[in-house]
């Protein structure tokens, strides 16, 4: 057996119906390589490992879980990376799908790390704290729309698939969870540079209650700030509008 480590954000999925729904969503895709993040006790792994015709790898930080998984699934030998996902190198040379019940304490960081591999990642399917899943999928004008939405959505279409109740985990978290699927966009946003787009989005949402004119005034010349778009607040600005604004930045 194994112990559960709160410091690693471990809440292990134990609901066969939820696992089946995740696998069903995965099998709607065409793929030949799959990376699971945080397999933990192997509940999801047991359904992924034997999908025919694929190359499977898993990444797990907890040494105790690595030992447990290798005993439970000997076929994992040589295919489990004992490392933090945030520190690992890209696991395949060819395109692959990323899937997992992502540790809540680093789930946002996992998405940003995945962006570094976006050219190799056509699809991501992940379990998140519901609030984080909603933020990733949020549309402009909603309270959930923010930095995470505006930094992920230039590259991926995001679909909120379903809720997952606390009773589906051991131990039970204090919050609802949600599963989302990300499909890479065929056409990505055009903006002046990654650096300027990220700076603009983060600066705008850092003071989201203010109008854009006040929130991002340090990034634009005074005459540019007179345009009507700067009367809006950050949560009202679409990713296309953020992208267009980068070409007007100082």
SULCORHU-V489844 format. One record per pair of residues at least 6 apart in sequence whose ideal C-beta (glycine too) atoms are under 7 Angstrom apart, sorted by the first residue. I is the first residue (numbers start at 1). J is the second residue. Records with the same first field share a line. If there is no record, write none. Layout:
# SULCORHU-V489844
I: J, J
This chain:
# SULCORHU-V489844
2: 41, 64, 65, 68
3: 64
4: 10, 171
5: 62
8: 61, 62, 103
9: 103, 104, 105, 106
10: 40, 103
11: 169, 171, 173
12: 40, 41, 43, 169, 170
13: 19, 43, 44, 101, 168, 169
14: 43, 168, 169, 170
15: 168
18: 164, 168
19: 43, 44, 47
21: 162
22: 44, 125, 179
23: 47
25: 125, 161, 181
26: 97, 99, 125
29: 97, 123
31: 54, 96, 97
32: 53, 54, 55
33: 54, 55, 92, 94, 96
34: 48, 54, 56, 96, 97, 99
35: 57, 59, 91, 96, 98
36: 44, 45, 48, 58, 99, 100
37: 59, 85, 98, 100, 102, 110
38: 60, 100, 101, 102, 103
39: 45, 58, 60, 69
40: 65
42: 69, 72, 73
44: 101
45: 58, 69, 73
48: 56
49: 56, 73, 75
56: 79
57: 79, 81, 91
58: 76, 79, 80
59: 81, 83, 85, 88
60: 66, 69, 80, 82
61: 83, 84
63: 82
66: 80, 82
69: 76, 80
70: 76, 77, 80
81: 88, 91
85: 110, 113
86: 106, 109, 113
90: 117, 120
92: 120
95: 120, 122
96: 120, 121
97: 123
98: 114, 121, 124
99: 125, 126
100: 126, 127
101: 127
102: 110, 126, 127, 128
104: 129
107: 128, 129, 132
108: 132, 148
111: 136, 152
114: 121, 124
115: 155
118: 155, 184
121: 184
122: 184
123: 181, 182, 183
124: 182
125: 179, 181
126: 179, 180
127: 164, 177, 179
128: 177, 178, 180
129: 175, 177
130: 163, 175, 176, 177, 178
133: 160, 178, 180
134: 144, 160, 178
135: 144, 146, 148, 149
136: 148, 149, 152, 158, 180
137: 158, 159, 160, 180
138: 144, 145, 149
139: 145
140: 235, 236, 237, 238
141: 235, 236
145: 235
146: 205
147: 201, 202, 205
150: 201, 239, 242
151: 198, 201
152: 158
153: 239
154: 188, 189, 239
155: 184, 185, 188
156: 182, 183, 184, 185
157: 183, 185
158: 180, 182
159: 180, 181
160: 178, 180
161: 179, 180, 181
162: 179
163: 176, 178
164: 177, 178, 179
165: 176
166: 172, 173, 176
189: 239, 240, 243
190: 243
191: 197, 243, 246
192: 246, 247, 249
196: 246, 249
197: 242, 243, 246
200: 216, 219, 242, 245, 246, 249
201: 242
203: 215, 216, 219
204: 212, 215, 216, 234, 237
205: 234
207: 215
208: 233, 234, 235
209: 233
210: 233
211: 230, 231, 232, 233
212: 229, 230, 232, 233, 234, 237
213: 225, 230, 231
215: 234
217: 225
219: 249, 250
220: 248, 249, 250
221: 250
224: 248
229: 241
